[in-house]
Amino acid sequence: MLNHEWSLVFFTILSQLSAGIMIALMVFSFLKKSVENKNTEKYFRTSLYVSFGTMVVALALSFLHLNQPFRSIYALSNIQTSWLSREILTASLFLFLIALTAFLYHLKRTSSGVINKMILATAVAGVLFIYSMSRIYMIPTVPAWNNPTTITGFFATTLVLGSALALSLYSKNVKGSLSNEVKDKFPPFLESIILLAVLIKIVNYLLISPEVSSEMAGFPAQPLAGIIPLLHWVFLLIGVSLIAAGAFRKNEIKNYNIFFIAFGCFFVSEFFDRVVFYASYFRIGL
């Protein structure tokens, strides 16, 4: 099952997680306005390092999919027309901006305003990267992928994984030491984004995903155990339930375990969903 697509399964999930963390950190940075204490600094550093490390691992895994990885640089020669070239460019820009932001933050010689703008630029680069990634799969001869659910699905993964992990890191590192304005807005914002992402997935499944017939395919879609799509929804539901349970508890320290388990459930759910995505591949025409 899936053969050589396993590296792409983890590449797409991990890179989307990395972009989601930076989007969440962007929101936090503008709510917080300035560094308030060591716990806040630890949250910033941890988020930047986790996003950077996750993206590095994702890119390393992507090379496993290539027969000649050292020639991938030549793909940049076709940026005007190729979404693959744009993906490589935006991925490189995204990784560079994460590294630069983390470096400047580590030096502690850059104003919070500049750091906020760097995080904003990094998050925008992440969004462009995820969009370029999704467009690669929208191939006219692959009807299961050539529809809006590819874009919305990839962004839903970005939001649900990034927000869930950001919520976990916030609960562990900040520990109630921020102003009431941030505490009252940031966790509810992340929880709302998670629910929005889950709603997008439900809409994709019920209303947007096309009924695709493989009668004209040159080969059938890859066989897939029927329990795998079910497991996607089971783990997604468990994750949402844990997020809802944590939302009603005001103890941020104890919520860390709940939110981190929820993130694990979401990650497993997205893994099964991405397996279904790649297994749905078949091509029509020549």
C-alpha positions in Angstrom: 0.0 0.0 0.0 1.3 3.5 -1.0 4.7 2.1 -1.9 7.1 5.1 -2.1 4.5 7.7 -1.0 5.3 7.3 2.7 7.9 10.0 2.6 5.4 12.4 1.1 2.8 11.5 3.8 5.1 12.7 6.5 6.6 15.5 4.5 3.3 17.1 3.9 2.0 16.6 7.5 5.2 17.8 9.2 5.6 20.9 7.0 2.0 21.9 7.5 2.5 21.5 11.2 5.5 23.8 11.1 3.5 26.4 9.2 0.6 26.1 11.6 2.9 26.8 14.6 4.2 30.0 13.0 0.7 31.2 12.3 -0.3 30.6 15.9 2.9 32.3 17.1 2.1 35.3 14.9 -1.2 35.7 16.6 0.4 35.4 20.0 3.1 37.9 19.2 0.7 40.6 18.3 -1.6 40.0 21.2 1.3 40.0 23.7 2.9 43.2 22.2 6.1 42.8 24.2 8.2 40.2 26.1 6.9 40.1 29.7 9.0 37.4 31.5 11.1 34.3 31.1 8.2 32.0 30.6 7.1 34.1 27.6 10.6 34.0 26.2 10.7 30.2 26.7 7.4 29.9 24.8 8.7 32.0 21.9 12.0 30.0 21.7 10.3 26.6 22.0 7.7 27.5 19.3 10.5 28.7 16.9 12.7 25.8 17.5 9.9 23.2 17.2 8.7 24.8 13.9 12.3 24.9 12.6 13.1 21.4 13.6 9.9 20.0 12.2 10.4 21.8 8.9 14.0 20.4 8.6 12.8 16.9 9.2 10.0 17.4 6.7 12.4 18.5 4.0 14.8 15.7 4.8 12.0 13.2 4.3 11.0 14.8 1.0 14.4 14.0 -0.5 13.6 10.3 0.1 10.9 10.6 -2.6 13.5 11.7 -5.2 15.6 9.4 -7.3 18.3 12.1 -7.7 17.8 14.5 -4.8 20.8 16.6 -5.5 19.3 17.6 -8.8 16.2 19.1 -7.2 17.8 22.5 -7.3 17.2 22.6 -11.1 13.4 22.7 -10.4 13.8 26.3 -9.5 14.5 27.2 -13.1 10.8 27.0 -13.9 9.2 29.2 -11.3 7.0 31.1 -13.7 4.9 28.1 -14.7 5.7 25.2 -12.3 4.0 24.8 -8.9 6.7 22.4 -7.9 9.3 25.1 -8.5 7.2 27.5 -6.4 6.9 25.0 -3.6 10.7 24.6 -3.5 11.2 28.3 -3.5 8.5 29.1 -0.8 9.7 26.1 1.4 13.3 27.4 1.3 12.1 31.0 2.1 9.9 29.7 4.9 12.8 27.7 6.5 15.2 30.6 6.1 12.9 33.0 7.8 12.2 30.7 10.7 16.0 30.3 11.2 16.6 34.0 10.9 13.8 34.9 13.3 15.0 32.3 15.8 18.6 33.6 15.5 17.6 37.3 16.0 15.4 36.4 19.0 18.2 34.4 20.5 20.5 37.4 20.3 18.0 39.5 22.3 19.3 42.6 20.5 16.3 43.1 18.3 13.2 45.0 19.3 9.9 43.2 19.9 8.4 45.2 17.0 11.0 43.8 14.5 10.6 40.3 15.9 6.8 40.6 15.4 7.2 41.7 11.8 9.7 38.8 11.2 7.2 36.3 12.6 4.5 37.9 10.4 6.7 37.5 7.3 7.5 33.9 8.3 3.8 33.0 8.7 3.0 34.6 5.3 5.8 32.6 3.7 4.3 29.5 5.4 0.9 30.2 3.9 2.3 30.6 0.4 4.3 27.4 0.9 1.2 25.4 1.8 -0.8 26.9 -1.0 2.0 26.0 -3.5 2.2 22.5 -2.1 -1.6 22.0 -2.6 -1.6 23.3 -6.1 1.0 20.6 -7.1 -1.7 17.9 -6.6 -4.4 19.7 -8.5 -3.8 17.8 -11.8 -6.6 17.7 -14.4 -6.0 14.0 -15.0 -6.3 13.1 -11.3 -10.0 13.8 -10.6 -9.8 12.8 -6.9 -7.2 15.6 -6.3 -8.2 18.2 -8.8 -10.9 19.9 -6.7 -11.0 22.5 -3.8 -10.8 19.9 -1.1 -7.0 19.6 -1.8 -6.4 23.2 -0.9 -8.9 23.4 2.0 -7.8 20.0 3.3 -4.1 21.0 3.4 -4.9 24.3 5.2 -7.2 22.5 7.6 -4.4 20.2 8.6 -2.1 23.2 9.0 -4.5 24.9 11.3 -5.6 22.0 13.4 -2.1 20.6 14.0 -0.4 24.0 14.5 -3.0 25.3 16.8 -3.2 22.1 18.9 0.6 22.0 19.4 0.7 25.8 20.1 -2.0 25.3 22.7 0.0 22.6 24.4 3.3 24.6 24.4 1.4 27.7 25.7 -0.1 25.7 28.6 3.3 24.2 29.5 5.5 27.3 29.3 3.4 30.4 30.0 1.6 29.1 33.2 -0.7 32.0 33.7 2.0 34.7 33.8 0.7 36.9 31.0 -1.8 39.7 31.1 -5.5 38.9 31.3 -5.9 40.3 27.7 -3.7 37.6 26.3 -5.0 34.8 28.6 -8.6 35.7 27.7 -8.0 35.8 23.9 -5.1 33.5 22.9 -6.3 30.0 24.1 -9.9 30.6 23.0 -8.6 31.8 19.6 -6.6 28.6 19.1 -9.6 26.4 20.3 -11.8 28.3 17.8 -9.3 27.7 14.9 -9.2 24.0 15.7 -13.0 23.8 15.6 -13.0 25.8 12.3 -10.5 23.4 10.8 -12.6 20.4 11.8 -15.7 22.0 10.4 -13.8 22.5 7.1 -13.0 18.8 7.0 -16.6 17.9 7.6 -17.8 20.3 4.8 -15.2 18.8 2.5 -16.4 15.3 3.2 -20.1 15.9 3.1 -20.5 18.7 0.5 -17.4 19.3 -1.7 -15.6 16.0 -2.2 -16.7 14.8 -5.7 -18.0 11.3 -6.5 -15.2 10.0 -8.6 -15.6 7.0 -10.8 -12.5 5.0 -11.7 -14.1 3.4 -14.8 -11.9 5.4 -17.2 -8.7 5.0 -15.1 -5.7 3.4 -16.7 -5.3 1.6 -13.3 -7.4 1.3 -10.2 -6.9 3.3 -7.1 -4.6 1.6 -4.5 -6.4 -0.8 -2.2 -7.1 0.5 1.3 -8.5 -1.1 4.4 -11.9 0.3 5.1 -11.1 0.9 8.7 -8.5 3.6 7.9 -11.0 6.3 6.9 -13.0 5.4 10.0 -9.9 5.8 12.2 -9.3 9.2 10.8 -12.7 10.4 12.1 -12.4 8.5 15.4 -9.1 10.1 16.4 -10.4 13.5 15.1 -13.4 13.2 17.3 -11.3 12.2 20.3 -9.0 15.2 19.8 -11.9 17.6 19.6 -13.5 16.2 22.7 -10.2 16.7 24.6 -9.8 20.2 23.4 -13.4 20.9 24.5 -12.7 19.4 27.9 -9.5 21.5 28.4 -11.4 24.6 27.3 -13.6 24.4 30.4 -10.7 23.9 32.7 -8.9 27.1 33.8 -5.7 25.4 35.1 -3.3 25.9 32.3 -0.6 23.7 33.8 -2.9 20.6 34.1 -4.3 21.4 30.6 -0.9 20.7 29.1 -1.4 17.0 29.3 -4.9 17.1 27.9 -3.9 19.4 25.0 -0.8 17.4 24.2 -2.8 14.1 24.0 -5.3 16.0 21.8 -2.5 17.0 19.5 -1.3 13.4 19.3 -4.9 12.3 18.4 -5.0 15.0 15.7 -1.6 13.9 14.3 -2.7 10.3 14.1 -6.0 11.4 12.5 -4.1 13.5 9.9 -1.8 10.5 9.2 -4.8 8.3 8.3 -6.4 11.1 6.3 -3.2 11.6 4.3 -2.9 7.9 3.6 -6.5 8.0 2.3 -5.5 11.0 0.1 -2.5 9.3 -1.5 -4.4 6.0 -1.9 -7.1 7.8 -3.8 -4.8 8.5 -6.7 -5.6 7.2 -10.1 -5.1 8.9 -13.5 -7.6 9.2 -16.4 -6.6 9.7 -20.0 -3.1 9.1 -21.4 
